[in-house]
Amino acid sequence: MTVRTPGTPATKIDRTPVSTPGGSKAKEEKIVVTVRLRPLSKREQLAKDQVAWECVDDHMIVYKPPPQDRSAQPASFTFDKVFGPACLTETVYEEGVKNVALSALMGINATIFAYGQTSSGKTYTMRGETDKAVNDIYNHIMNVSYNSINMIVIPA
Ligand SMILES: Nc1ncnc2c1ncn2[C@@H]1O[C@H](COP(=O)(O)OP(=O)(O)OP(=O)(O)O)[C@@H](O)[C@H]1O
């Protein structure tokens, strides 16, 4: 059996069937930008810090300037997906990361990274996402390996 290093396809659309572990979402977009708002920490709650951002729906967040900052205006921003403070890391993975992480199994080169100010929750989120992605990838490899063994053994 020849094992070939998978190359990056010209487009994901051409190479991503519906049954692909990467799922259908990866077919639609090459870059997906999601936002996760973390809850206030105990320290922030004790300090009576106010939440500056509000999730309006699954795609939009609104900046609410503090009353003392009279020059700042409310502003809204739209993203592919917004995860609110009550959202579990599991949900972020299932709805925002899994498709991209598993598309690697089809030979699609993909990057997932977190960007944000200090203490915004990048490490917290990415640790959880990495654990889940590695788990899914290993499960997939195990399943494929067992299937391959069956395919080889039966003809022999
Ligand atoms: N979604 C969340 N739910 C509960 N706690 C969270 C969440 N996200 C982050 N935290 C907590 O907030 C704190 C800061 O998070 P974290 O260290 O991940 O931030 P960071 O963006 O990686 O910071 P830095 O840039 O300084 O490394 C940590 O104590 C973490 O446990």
Backbone and ligand atoms as CSV (ligand in chain L), in Angstrom:
chain,resi,resn,atom,element,x,y,z
A,1,MET,N,N,0.844,-1.197,0.000
A,1,MET,CA,C,0.000,0.000,0.000
A,1,MET,C,C,0.880,1.248,0.000
A,2,THR,N,N,0.575,2.204,-0.842
A,2,THR,CA,C,1.345,3.442,-0.890
A,2,THR,C,C,0.699,4.484,0.005
A,3,VAL,N,N,1.492,5.040,0.902
A,3,VAL,CA,C,0.960,6.111,1.753
A,3,VAL,C,C,1.541,7.426,1.254
A,4,ARG,N,N,0.654,8.335,0.895
A,4,ARG,CA,C,1.058,9.606,0.330
A,4,ARG,C,C,0.812,10.711,1.329
A,5,THR,N,N,1.724,11.645,1.432
A,5,THR,CA,C,1.458,12.803,2.281
A,5,THR,C,C,0.372,13.631,1.632
A,6,PRO,N,N,-0.725,13.872,2.344
A,6,PRO,CA,C,-1.807,14.628,1.719
A,6,PRO,C,C,-1.397,16.063,1.444
A,7,GLY,N,N,-1.749,16.565,0.304
A,7,GLY,CA,C,-1.481,17.969,-0.021
A,7,GLY,C,C,-2.705,18.815,0.244
A,8,THR,N,N,-2.493,20.100,0.304
A,8,THR,CA,C,-3.635,20.996,0.496
A,8,THR,C,C,-4.429,21.076,-0.802
A,9,PRO,N,N,-5.702,20.822,-0.754
A,9,PRO,CA,C,-6.496,20.891,-1.983
A,9,PRO,C,C,-6.629,22.327,-2.478
A,10,ALA,N,N,-6.921,22.451,-3.767
A,10,ALA,CA,C,-7.081,23.790,-4.336
A,10,ALA,C,C,-8.176,24.542,-3.603
A,11,THR,N,N,-9.259,23.885,-3.362
A,11,THR,CA,C,-10.318,24.489,-2.547
A,11,THR,C,C,-10.900,23.414,-1.655
A,12,LYS,N,N,-11.389,23.811,-0.512
A,12,LYS,CA,C,-12.023,22.839,0.378
A,12,LYS,C,C,-13.307,22.317,-0.253
A,13,ILE,N,N,-13.920,23.129,-1.051
A,13,ILE,CA,C,-15.216,22.767,-1.629
A,13,ILE,C,C,-15.071,21.518,-2.487
A,14,ASP,N,N,-13.977,21.430,-3.242
A,14,ASP,CA,C,-13.780,20.289,-4.140
A,14,ASP,C,C,-13.525,18.992,-3.385
A,15,ARG,N,N,-12.895,19.102,-2.208
A,15,ARG,CA,C,-12.379,17.893,-1.579
A,15,ARG,C,C,-13.072,17.514,-0.279
A,16,THR,N,N,-14.146,18.171,0.061
A,16,THR,CA,C,-14.753,17.886,1.356
A,16,THR,C,C,-16.169,17.330,1.193
A,17,PRO,N,N,-16.282,15.993,1.039
A,17,PRO,CA,C,-17.633,15.429,0.957
A,17,PRO,C,C,-18.373,15.570,2.279
A,18,VAL,N,N,-19.678,15.420,2.209
A,18,VAL,CA,C,-20.499,15.607,3.415
A,18,VAL,C,C,-20.081,14.634,4.510
A,19,SER,N,N,-19.607,13.443,4.127
A,19,SER,CA,C,-19.256,12.426,5.130
A,19,SER,C,C,-17.897,12.675,5.777
A,20,THR,N,N,-17.187,13.687,5.332
A,20,THR,CA,C,-15.866,13.975,5.887
A,20,THR,C,C,-15.952,14.332,7.362
A,21,PRO,N,N,-15.006,13.851,8.174
A,21,PRO,CA,C,-15.049,14.230,9.590
A,21,PRO,C,C,-15.025,15.734,9.782
A,22,GLY,N,N,-14.425,16.439,8.863
A,22,GLY,CA,C,-14.379,17.902,8.959
A,22,GLY,C,C,-15.753,18.537,8.891
A,23,GLY,N,N,-16.710,17.801,8.334
A,23,GLY,CA,C,-18.087,18.288,8.312
A,23,GLY,C,C,-18.362,19.275,7.200
A,24,SER,N,N,-19.584,19.730,7.135
A,24,SER,CA,C,-20.015,20.560,6.025
A,24,SER,C,C,-19.603,22.009,6.165
A,25,LYS,N,N,-19.435,22.493,7.407
A,25,LYS,CA,C,-19.129,23.907,7.617
A,25,LYS,C,C,-17.816,24.300,6.939
A,26,ALA,N,N,-16.841,23.362,6.993
A,26,ALA,CA,C,-15.532,23.658,6.414
A,26,ALA,C,C,-15.633,23.912,4.919
A,27,LYS,N,N,-16.699,23.424,4.301
A,27,LYS,CA,C,-16.864,23.626,2.869
A,27,LYS,C,C,-17.205,25.057,2.534
A,28,GLU,N,N,-17.861,25.717,3.458
A,28,GLU,CA,C,-18.445,27.001,3.140
A,28,GLU,C,C,-17.479,28.160,3.292
A,29,GLU,N,N,-16.615,28.103,4.289
A,29,GLU,CA,C,-15.758,29.243,4.597
A,29,GLU,C,C,-14.305,28.819,4.721
A,30,LYS,N,N,-13.413,29.678,4.263
A,30,LYS,CA,C,-11.994,29.386,4.452
A,30,LYS,C,C,-11.495,29.993,5.757
A,31,ILE,N,N,-12.095,31.092,6.169
A,31,ILE,CA,C,-11.712,31.716,7.437
A,31,ILE,C,C,-12.982,31.921,8.253
A,32,VAL,N,N,-12.958,31.409,9.455
A,32,VAL,CA,C,-14.103,31.561,10.348
A,32,VAL,C,C,-13.633,32.301,11.594
A,33,VAL,N,N,-14.314,33.367,11.937
A,33,VAL,CA,C,-13.923,34.159,13.110
A,33,VAL,C,C,-15.029,34.064,14.158
A,34,THR,N,N,-14.660,33.540,15.315
A,34,THR,CA,C,-15.640,33.433,16.393
A,34,THR,C,C,-15.140,34.232,17.601
A,35,VAL,N,N,-16.081,34.597,18.459
A,35,VAL,CA,C,-15.748,35.342,19.672
A,35,VAL,C,C,-16.283,34.575,20.868
A,36,ARG,N,N,-15.450,34.473,21.909
A,36,ARG,CA,C,-15.936,33.892,23.156
A,36,ARG,C,C,-15.782,34.936,24.248
A,37,LEU,N,N,-16.876,35.237,24.912
A,37,LEU,CA,C,-16.823,36.154,26.055
A,37,LEU,C,C,-16.716,35.314,27.316
A,38,ARG,N,N,-15.771,35.646,28.152
A,38,ARG,CA,C,-15.671,34.878,29.399
A,38,ARG,C,C,-16.479,35.590,30.498
A,39,PRO,N,N,-16.902,34.803,31.509
A,39,PRO,CA,C,-17.607,35.446,32.626
A,39,PRO,C,C,-16.636,36.267,33.471
A,40,LEU,N,N,-17.169,37.178,34.273
A,40,LEU,CA,C,-16.318,37.937,35.193
A,40,LEU,C,C,-15.723,36.981,36.221
A,41,SER,N,N,-14.477,37.198,36.555
A,41,SER,CA,C,-13.842,36.380,37.594
A,41,SER,C,C,-14.358,36.827,38.965
A,42,LYS,N,N,-14.049,36.015,39.976
A,42,LYS,CA,C,-14.447,36.368,41.356
A,42,LYS,C,C,-13.901,37.747,41.722
A,43,ARG,N,N,-12.632,37.949,41.377
A,43,ARG,CA,C,-11.984,39.218,41.712
A,43,ARG,C,C,-12.691,40.394,41.023
A,44,GLU,N,N,-13.041,40.188,39.780
A,44,GLU,CA,C,-13.733,41.249,39.035
A,44,GLU,C,C,-15.124,41.510,39.625
A,45,GLN,N,N,-15.763,40.420,40.057
A,45,GLN,CA,C,-17.086,40.590,40.672
A,45,GLN,C,C,-16.974,41.363,41.987
A,46,LEU,N,N,-15.957,40.995,42.778
A,46,LEU,CA,C,-15.764,41.688,44.060
A,46,LEU,C,C,-15.454,43.171,43.842
A,47,ALA,N,N,-14.740,43.439,42.753
A,47,ALA,CA,C,-14.391,44.832,42.455
A,47,ALA,C,C,-15.548,45.569,41.795
A,48,LYS,N,N,-16.662,44.857,41.611
A,48,LYS,CA,C,-17.860,45.395,40.967
A,48,LYS,C,C,-17.583,45.915,39.549
A,49,ASP,N,N,-16.710,45.170,38.868
A,49,ASP,CA,C,-16.458,45.505,37.463
A,49,ASP,C,C,-17.733,45.282,36.650
A,50,GLN,N,N,-17.882,46.085,35.630
A,50,GLN,CA,C,-19.045,45.946,34.760
A,50,GLN,C,C,-18.646,45.211,33.475
A,51,VAL,N,N,-19.565,44.419,32.947
A,51,VAL,CA,C,-19.318,43.749,31.670
A,51,VAL,C,C,-19.508,44.770,30.550
A,52,ALA,N,N,-18.471,44.893,29.727
A,52,ALA,CA,C,-18.521,45.919,28.685
A,52,ALA,C,C,-19.158,45.423,27.394
A,53,TRP,N,N,-19.227,44.089,27.258
A,53,TRP,CA,C,-19.729,43.532,26.004
A,53,TRP,C,C,-20.966,42.682,26.247
A,54,GLU,N,N,-21.897,42.783,25.359
A,54,GLU,CA,C,-23.118,41.986,25.494
A,54,GLU,C,C,-23.343,41.197,24.210
A,55,CYS,N,N,-23.724,39.922,24.383
A,55,CYS,CA,C,-24.079,39.107,23.206
A,55,CYS,C,C,-25.518,39.412,22.843
A,56,VAL,N,N,-25.724,39.913,21.674
A,56,VAL,CA,C,-27.091,40.210,21.237
A,56,VAL,C,C,-27.735,38.941,20.697
A,57,ASP,N,N,-26.989,38.218,19.898
A,57,ASP,CA,C,-27.468,36.925,19.384
A,57,ASP,C,C,-26.245,36.055,19.084
A,58,ASP,N,N,-26.426,35.033,18.273
A,58,ASP,CA,C,-25.325,34.099,17.989
A,58,ASP,C,C,-24.218,34.715,17.134
A,59,HIS,N,N,-24.450,35.916,16.630
A,59,HIS,CA,C,-23.476,36.495,15.693
A,59,HIS,C,C,-23.027,37.905,16.039
A,60,MET,N,N,-23.671,38.533,16.982
A,60,MET,CA,C,-23.360,39.949,17.219
A,60,MET,C,C,-23.068,40.248,18.691
A,61,ILE,N,N,-22.019,41.066,18.906
A,61,ILE,CA,C,-21.760,41.580,20.241
A,61,ILE,C,C,-21.833,43.104,20.201
A,62,VAL,N,N,-22.233,43.668,21.335
A,62,VAL,CA,C,-22.387,45.119,21.420
A,62,VAL,C,C,-21.507,45.635,22.545
A,63,TYR,N,N,-20.782,46.698,22.255
A,63,TYR,CA,C,-19.966,47.349,23.277
A,63,TYR,C,C,-20.813,48.391,23.995
A,64,LYS,N,N,-20.864,48.254,25.309
A,64,LYS,CA,C,-21.628,49.217,26.113
A,64,LYS,C,C,-20.624,50.052,26.907
A,65,PRO,N,N,-20.391,51.276,26.494
A,65,PRO,CA,C,-19.393,52.082,27.211
A,65,PRO,C,C,-19.850,52.378,28.634
A,66,PRO,N,N,-18.903,52.440,29.577
A,66,PRO,CA,C,-19.284,52.754,30.957
A,66,PRO,C,C,-19.849,54.177,31.025
A,67,PRO,N,N,-20.773,54.414,31.951
A,67,PRO,CA,C,-21.439,55.728,32.019
A,67,PRO,C,C,-20.453,56.886,32.180
A,68,GLN,N,N,-19.331,56.621,32.883
A,68,GLN,CA,C,-18.377,57.705,33.115
A,68,GLN,C,C,-17.596,58.091,31.857
A,69,ASP,N,N,-17.599,57.202,30.843
A,69,ASP,CA,C,-16.880,57.502,29.606
A,69,ASP,C,C,-17.862,58.096,28.597
A,70,ARG,N,N,-18.039,59.392,28.677
A,70,ARG,CA,C,-19.066,60.022,27.852
A,70,ARG,C,C,-18.687,60.131,26.381
A,71,SER,N,N,-17.407,60.053,26.108
A,71,SER,CA,C,-16.991,60.195,24.705
A,71,SER,C,C,-17.215,58.915,23.904
A,72,ALA,N,N,-17.260,57.768,24.604
A,72,ALA,CA,C,-17.391,56.489,23.887
A,72,ALA,C,C,-18.842,56.246,23.474
A,73,GLN,N,N,-18.973,55.678,22.308
A,73,GLN,CA,C,-20.302,55.370,21.778
A,73,GLN,C,C,-20.517,53.860,21.782
A,74,PRO,N,N,-21.752,53.393,21.946
A,74,PRO,CA,C,-22.001,51.963,21.784
A,74,PRO,C,C,-21.663,51.549,20.350
A,75,ALA,N,N,-21.182,50.342,20.204
A,75,ALA,CA,C,-20.832,49.861,18.866
A,75,ALA,C,C,-21.125,48.377,18.776
A,76,SER,N,N,-21.559,47.924,17.620
A,76,SER,CA,C,-21.842,46.503,17.470
A,76,SER,C,C,-20.915,45.887,16.419
A,77,PHE,N,N,-20.593,44.626,16.613
A,77,PHE,CA,C,-19.690,43.918,15.713
A,77,PHE,C,C,-20.277,42.534,15.427
A,78,THR,N,N,-20.126,42.114,14.187
A,78,THR,CA,C,-20.705,40.839,13.766
A,78,THR,C,C,-19.597,39.831,13.457
A,79,PHE,N,N,-19.816,38.603,13.881
A,79,PHE,CA,C,-18.835,37.528,13.659
A,79,PHE,C,C,-19.560,36.286,13.148
A,80,ASP,N,N,-18.769,35.303,12.723
A,80,ASP,CA,C,-19.393,34.057,12.265
A,80,ASP,C,C,-20.164,33.382,13.391
A,81,LYS,N,N,-19.654,33.546,14.597
A,81,LYS,CA,C,-20.320,32.927,15.747
A,81,LYS,C,C,-19.870,33.634,17.016
A,82,VAL,N,N,-20.801,33.839,17.919
A,82,VAL,CA,C,-20.470,34.445,19.215
A,82,VAL,C,C,-20.870,33.467,20.319
A,83,PHE,N,N,-19.938,33.216,21.232
A,83,PHE,CA,C,-20.215,32.350,22.378
A,83,PHE,C,C,-20.262,33.214,23.634
A,84,GLY,N,N,-21.364,33.166,24.319
A,84,GLY,CA,C,-21.562,34.006,25.502
A,84,GLY,C,C,-20.848,33.473,26.728
A,85,PRO,N,N,-20.886,34.227,27.826
A,85,PRO,CA,C,-20.153,33.861,29.051
A,85,PRO,C,C,-20.587,32.522,29.650
A,86,ALA,N,N,-21.802,32.102,29.390
A,86,ALA,CA,C,-22.282,30.839,29.971
A,86,ALA,C,C,-21.924,29.641,29.094
A,87,CYS,N,N,-21.336,29.898,27.970
A,87,CYS,CA,C,-21.039,28.831,27.007
A,87,CYS,C,C,-19.926,27.911,27.513
A,88,LEU,N,N,-20.097,26.621,27.346
A,88,LEU,CA,C,-19.073,25.661,27.750
A,88,LEU,C,C,-18.005,25.524,26.667
A,89,THR,N,N,-16.808,25.154,27.099
A,89,THR,CA,C,-15.728,24.910,26.145
A,89,THR,C,C,-16.141,23.834,25.141
A,90,GLU,N,N,-16.884,22.865,25.629
A,90,GLU,CA,C,-17.419,21.796,24.777
A,90,GLU,C,C,-18.215,22.370,23.606
A,91,THR,N,N,-19.043,23.351,23.913
A,91,THR,CA,C,-19.881,23.972,22.874
A,91,THR,C,C,-19.028,24.745,21.884
A,92,VAL,N,N,-18.039,25.457,22.409
A,92,VAL,CA,C,-17.131,26.196,21.521
A,92,VAL,C,C,-16.459,25.212,20.563
A,93,TYR,N,N,-16.071,24.058,21.099
A,93,TYR,CA,C,-15.413,23.051,20.260
A,93,TYR,C,C,-16.376,22.518,19.206
A,94,GLU,N,N,-17.538,22.093,19.649
A,94,GLU,CA,C,-18.479,21.455,18.719
A,94,GLU,C,C,-18.919,22.419,17.619
A,95,GLU,N,N,-19.135,23.667,17.980
A,95,GLU,CA,C,-19.726,24.606,17.019
A,95,GLU,C,C,-18.719,25.524,16.336
A,96,GLY,N,N,-17.512,25.589,16.903
A,96,GLY,CA,C,-16.591,26.544,16.314
A,96,GLY,C,C,-15.240,26.005,15.900
A,97,VAL,N,N,-14.886,24.805,16.383
A,97,VAL,CA,C,-13.512,24.334,16.189
A,97,VAL,C,C,-13.440,22.952,15.529
A,98,LYS,N,N,-14.362,22.092,15.901
A,98,LYS,CA,C,-14.264,20.678,15.494
A,98,LYS,C,C,-14.105,20.511,13.974
A,99,ASN,N,N,-14.937,21.196,13.213
A,99,ASN,CA,C,-14.877,21.062,11.756
A,99,ASN,C,C,-13.496,21.387,11.207
A,100,VAL,N,N,-12.929,22.445,11.749
A,100,VAL,CA,C,-11.624,22.890,11.264
A,100,VAL,C,C,-10.546,21.896,11.699
A,101,ALA,N,N,-10.588,21.487,12.960
A,101,ALA,CA,C,-9.564,20.572,13.472
A,101,ALA,C,C,-9.592,19.250,12.706
A,102,LEU,N,N,-10.769,18.726,12.479
A,102,LEU,CA,C,-10.862,17.416,11.834
A,102,LEU,C,C,-10.679,17.474,10.329
A,103,SER,N,N,-10.725,18.653,9.768
A,103,SER,CA,C,-10.486,18.745,8.319
A,103,SER,C,C,-9.049,18.340,7.990
A,104,ALA,N,N,-8.170,18.374,8.991
A,104,ALA,CA,C,-6.789,17.919,8.783
A,104,ALA,C,C,-6.762,16.462,8.340
A,105,LEU,N,N,-7.776,15.703,8.747
A,105,LEU,CA,C,-7.833,14.291,8.384
A,105,LEU,C,C,-8.091,14.089,6.904
A,106,MET,N,N,-8.524,15.144,6.234
A,106,MET,CA,C,-8.721,15.090,4.783
A,106,MET,C,C,-7.545,15.715,4.049
A,107,GLY,N,N,-6.495,16.010,4.770
A,107,GLY,CA,C,-5.344,16.618,4.127
A,107,GLY,C,C,-5.462,18.112,3.961
A,108,ILE,N,N,-6.409,18.714,4.662
A,108,ILE,CA,C,-6.562,20.164,4.572
A,108,ILE,C,C,-5.721,20.808,5.673
A,109,ASN,N,N,-4.840,21.683,5.277
A,109,ASN,CA,C,-4.033,22.398,6.267
A,109,ASN,C,C,-4.892,23.470,6.922
A,110,ALA,N,N,-4.984,23.418,8.228
A,110,ALA,CA,C,-5.847,24.375,8.924
A,110,ALA,C,C,-5.151,24.882,10.178
A,111,THR,N,N,-5.445,26.094,10.538
A,111,THR,CA,C,-4.885,26.688,11.754
A,111,THR,C,C,-6.012,27.208,12.624
A,112,ILE,N,N,-5.896,26.950,13.909
A,112,ILE,CA,C,-6.857,27.498,14.871
A,112,ILE,C,C,-6.040,28.296,15.874
A,113,PHE,N,N,-6.324,29.549,16.019
A,113,PHE,CA,C,-5.580,30.312,17.022
A,113,PHE,C,C,-6.505,31.258,17.762
A,114,ALA,N,N,-6.057,31.627,18.954
A,114,ALA,CA,C,-6.842,32.532,19.791
A,114,ALA,C,C,-6.126,33.868,19.870
A,115,TYR,N,N,-6.888,34.910,19.806
A,115,TYR,CA,C,-6.338,36.268,19.844
A,115,TYR,C,C,-7.165,37.073,20.842
A,116,GLY,N,N,-6.498,37.838,21.653
A,116,GLY,CA,C,-7.251,38.651,22.606
A,116,GLY,C,C,-6.337,39.272,23.640
A,117,GLN,N,N,-6.868,40.208,24.387
A,117,GLN,CA,C,-6.046,40.881,25.383
A,117,GLN,C,C,-5.722,39.919,26.519
A,118,THR,N,N,-4.769,40.328,27.352
A,118,THR,CA,C,-4.347,39.444,28.432
A,118,THR,C,C,-5.509,39.139,29.375
A,119,SER,N,N,-5.560,37.899,29.817
A,119,SER,CA,C,-6.614,37.401,30.710
A,119,SER,C,C,-7.994,37.330,30.068
A,120,SER,N,N,-8.031,37.357,28.758
A,120,SER,CA,C,-9.357,37.279,28.107
A,120,SER,C,C,-9.846,35.837,28.002
A,121,GLY,N,N,-8.944,34.853,28.210
A,121,GLY,CA,C,-9.390,33.455,28.206
A,121,GLY,C,C,-8.819,32.624,27.071
A,122,LYS,N,N,-7.751,33.078,26.465
A,122,LYS,CA,C,-7.168,32.346,25.329
A,122,LYS,C,C,-6.660,30.965,25.777
A,123,THR,N,N,-5.863,30.936,26.836
A,123,THR,CA,C,-5.289,29.669,27.301
A,123,THR,C,C,-6.390,28.721,27.763
A,124,TYR,N,N,-7.310,29.254,28.528
A,124,TYR,CA,C,-8.432,28.454,29.044
A,124,TYR,C,C,-9.174,27.778,27.886
A,125,THR,N,N,-9.434,28.552,26.864
A,125,THR,CA,C,-10.200,28.035,25.725
A,125,THR,C,C,-9.363,27.054,24.904
A,126,MET,N,N,-8.140,27.445,24.570
A,126,MET,CA,C,-7.351,26.613,23.661
A,126,MET,C,C,-6.939,25.290,24.303
A,127,ARG,N,N,-6.725,25.290,25.626
A,127,ARG,CA,C,-6.407,24.016,26.298
A,127,ARG,C,C,-7.556,23.032,26.110
A,128,GLY,N,N,-8.753,23.514,26.339
A,128,GLY,CA,C,-9.935,22.656,26.195
A,128,GLY,C,C,-10.120,22.202,24.759
A,129,GLU,N,N,-9.912,23.123,23.833
A,129,GLU,CA,C,-10.105,22.781,22.419
A,129,GLU,C,C,-9.078,21.740,21.978
A,130,THR,N,N,-7.836,21.919,22.406
A,130,THR,CA,C,-6.771,20.990,22.016
A,130,THR,C,C,-7.058,19.595,22.556
A,131,ASP,N,N,-7.467,19.515,23.818
A,131,ASP,CA,C,-7.783,18.208,24.411
A,131,ASP,C,C,-8.843,17.486,23.579
A,132,LYS,N,N,-9.880,18.215,23.236
A,132,LYS,CA,C,-10.990,17.594,22.512
A,132,LYS,C,C,-10.592,17.221,21.087
A,133,ALA,N,N,-9.840,18.079,20.446
A,133,ALA,CA,C,-9.424,17.802,19.067
A,133,ALA,C,C,-8.511,16.588,19.007
A,134,VAL,N,N,-7.553,16.519,19.918
A,134,VAL,CA,C,-6.621,15.379,19.933
A,134,VAL,C,C,-7.390,14.088,20.179
A,135,ASN,N,N,-8.337,14.146,21.096
A,135,ASN,CA,C,-9.161,12.980,21.390
A,135,ASN,C,C,-9.920,12.504,20.143
A,136,ASP,N,N,-10.544,13.445,19.449
A,136,ASP,CA,C,-11.312,13.090,18.247
A,136,ASP,C,C,-10.402,12.559,17.148
A,137,ILE,N,N,-9.244,13.166,16.995
A,137,ILE,CA,C,-8.327,12.731,15.936
A,137,ILE,C,C,-7.823,11.312,16.230
A,138,TYR,N,N,-7.480,11.056,17.495
A,138,TYR,CA,C,-7.024,9.699,17.839
A,138,TYR,C,C,-8.138,8.676,17.666
A,139,ASN,N,N,-9.343,9.050,18.036
A,139,ASN,CA,C,-10.467,8.128,17.834
A,139,ASN,C,C,-10.639,7.807,16.358
A,140,HIS,N,N,-10.521,8.835,15.538
A,140,HIS,CA,C,-10.670,8.636,14.098
A,140,HIS,C,C,-9.577,7.707,13.570
A,141,ILE,N,N,-8.336,7.935,14.013
A,141,ILE,CA,C,-7.223,7.101,13.554
A,141,ILE,C,C,-7.448,5.646,13.982
A,142,MET,N,N,-7.914,5.467,15.225
A,142,MET,CA,C,-8.182,4.104,15.718
A,142,MET,C,C,-9.217,3.432,14.833
A,143,ASN,N,N,-10.299,4.143,14.527
A,143,ASN,CA,C,-11.365,3.542,13.715
A,143,ASN,C,C,-10.863,3.198,12.326
A,144,VAL,N,N,-10.146,4.135,11.722
A,144,VAL,CA,C,-9.637,3.897,10.371
A,144,VAL,C,C,-8.668,2.733,10.380
A,145,SER,N,N,-7.809,2.658,11.403
A,145,SER,CA,C,-6.835,1.571,11.478
A,145,SER,C,C,-7.532,0.220,11.574
A,146,TYR,N,N,-8.544,0.138,12.452
A,146,TYR,CA,C,-9.240,-1.134,12.596
A,146,TYR,C,C,-9.923,-1.534,11.303
A,147,ASN,N,N,-10.520,-0.550,10.612
A,147,ASN,CA,C,-11.169,-0.861,9.338
A,147,ASN,C,C,-10.146,-1.376,8.333
A,148,SER,N,N,-8.969,-0.731,8.315
A,148,SER,CA,C,-7.932,-1.130,7.369
A,148,SER,C,C,-7.493,-2.564,7.645
A,149,ILE,N,N,-7.340,-2.872,8.943
A,149,ILE,CA,C,-6.919,-4.236,9.298
A,149,ILE,C,C,-7.956,-5.234,8.796
A,150,ASN,N,N,-9.227,-4.911,8.963
A,150,ASN,CA,C,-10.277,-5.804,8.488
A,150,ASN,C,C,-10.180,-6.008,6.978
A,151,MET,N,N,-9.954,-4.894,6.282
A,151,MET,CA,C,-9.900,-4.973,4.836
A,151,MET,C,C,-8.737,-5.843,4.371
A,152,ILE,N,N,-7.644,-5.792,5.107
A,152,ILE,CA,C,-6.481,-6.595,4.705
A,152,ILE,C,C,-6.708,-8.068,5.069
A,153,VAL,N,N,-7.242,-8.309,6.226
A,153,VAL,CA,C,-7.376,-9.677,6.725
A,153,VAL,C,C,-8.398,-10.482,5.923
A,154,ILE,N,N,-9.498,-9.868,5.554
A,154,ILE,CA,C,-10.576,-10.629,4.901
A,154,ILE,C,C,-10.127,-11.254,3.570
A,155,PRO,N,N,-9.464,-10.493,2.665
A,155,PRO,CA,C,-9.031,-11.120,1.419
A,155,PRO,C,C,-7.982,-12.214,1.641
A,156,ALA,N,N,-7.141,-12.070,2.657
A,156,ALA,CA,C,-6.080,-13.056,2.877
A,156,ALA,C,C,-6.687,-14.373,3.322
L,1,LIG,N1,N,-14.829,30.788,29.780
L,1,LIG,C1,C,-14.273,30.887,30.998
L,1,LIG,N2,N,-14.967,30.497,32.086
L,1,LIG,C2,C,-14.429,30.586,33.316
L,1,LIG,N3,N,-13.196,31.078,33.565
L,1,LIG,C3,C,-12.462,31.483,32.522
L,1,LIG,C4,C,-12.958,31.420,31.183
L,1,LIG,N4,N,-12.025,31.906,30.351
L,1,LIG,C5,C,-10.998,32.242,31.134
L,1,LIG,N5,N,-11.251,32.007,32.430
L,1,LIG,C6,C,-10.346,32.298,33.551
L,1,LIG,O1,O,-9.869,33.618,33.354
L,1,LIG,C7,C,-8.484,33.702,33.688
L,1,LIG,C8,C,-7.688,34.202,32.493
L,1,LIG,O2,O,-7.778,33.250,31.448
L,1,LIG,P1,P,-6.523,32.841,30.568
L,1,LIG,O3,O,-5.319,32.605,31.412
L,1,LIG,O4,O,-6.954,31.728,29.685
L,1,LIG,O5,O,-6.307,34.178,29.729
L,1,LIG,P2,P,-5.249,34.462,28.578
L,1,LIG,O6,O,-5.974,35.182,27.527
L,1,LIG,O7,O,-4.567,33.197,28.165
L,1,LIG,O8,O,-4.237,35.420,29.317
L,1,LIG,P3,P,-2.722,35.803,28.949
L,1,LIG,O9,O,-2.763,36.502,27.631
L,1,LIG,O10,O,-2.326,36.725,30.050
L,1,LIG,O11,O,-1.936,34.533,28.921
L,1,LIG,C9,C,-8.066,32.320,34.151
L,1,LIG,O12,O,-8.135,32.288,35.564
L,1,LIG,C10,C,-9.115,31.398,33.563
L,1,LIG,O13,O,-9.299,30.231,34.351
